[in-house]
């Protein structure tokens, strides 16, 4: 996918951080959200995988396009900030997967 057309989607990443943190905190703090732990766990795992897919795709793009020289020249600091933001989103996605998985296998019903 073309880097310039796709952009860095910073707002989308921050939205994923907020949604993932909110969902994780709800799963952690509430006894049940829907009344069915299996449903909550499945939703958590799928949502966490969706969250993790965005930074994973960005990192693949960064590695392959950077190697080919197709990226516009950017400062080392901006690339580090971009990698840090994607890492944060990835960690939030992992937390959503973790809480969803524990809800899925921890209660069994």
N, C-alpha and C positions, 0 to 999 in steps of 0.2 A: 504494500500500500504506500502511496506517495506520502512522504514525511510532511511536506508543506501543506498538503490538502488536509491531512489528518490533524496536524497540530499536536500540541502537547496535552490538551484536554485537562488542564489543571482544575477547572471548576468541577468537572465530572469526577476526578479523583477525590476532591474534598467532599463531594456529595456522597461518594462511596464510603469514605472514612466515617462521616456522620451517621449514615444509615447502618453501617456495620457495627459501629460502637453502640448505637442505640439498641439494635437487635441483640447484641451480645449482653448488654447490661440488663435487658428485659429477661432474657433466658436465664441469666445468672441470679437475678433478684426475685423473680416470680416463681411460684410453685408450678403454675401452668398458664399458658396463654390461650390455647385453643381447647384444652381439656383432653387432648390426646398427645402424649409424649412422643409417639412415633411420628406423628405429623409434624410436630415442632422440630424434631430432630432432622427429618428429611428436608424440611424447608431451610433449616440452618445450614446443612451440608451443601445443598444446591446453591443457596445464596452466597455462602462462603466461597464456593468454587467460582461463581460468577465474579465476585469481587477480586479474587486472585487472578482471574484470567486477564484482566486489564493490565496490571503491571507486568505480568509475564509477557504479554504481547508487546508492550512497550520496550521491555528489555531485549527481546529478540530483534525488534526493529532497530534499536539503538546499536546492538552488536553488529548486525549484518550491514546496515546502511552506513554505519561509522567506518567499518572496515573497507567498504567500497568507495568511500569518499563522497557519498551523495548528500550528506548532511551539510547544511550551511554552517559556516564557521561560527562557533559559539565558544564562549569563555569556559574555562575549566570549572569555575564556580557555578555557572548555570547548569552544567552537566551534573555536577555533584549534587546540587539541590534537586534536580530532576530525579536522580537515582535515589536520593533520600526520601522524596515524596512517594515514589513507587515502592520503596521498601516498607514505608509506613503503611501504605494501602495493603501490601501483601501480608504484613503482620496482622492487620485488622481482619483481613479475610481468613487468615489462619485461625484467629481467635473465634470467629464465627463458626468455622468448621469444627473446632475443638468443642465449643459449647453445644453445637448441634449434635455432634457425635456422642458426647456424654449424655445428652438428653435422650438420644435414640437408644443407646445400649444400657444406660444407667437405670432406667425405670421400667423398661420392658412393657409398657402398656398404656 
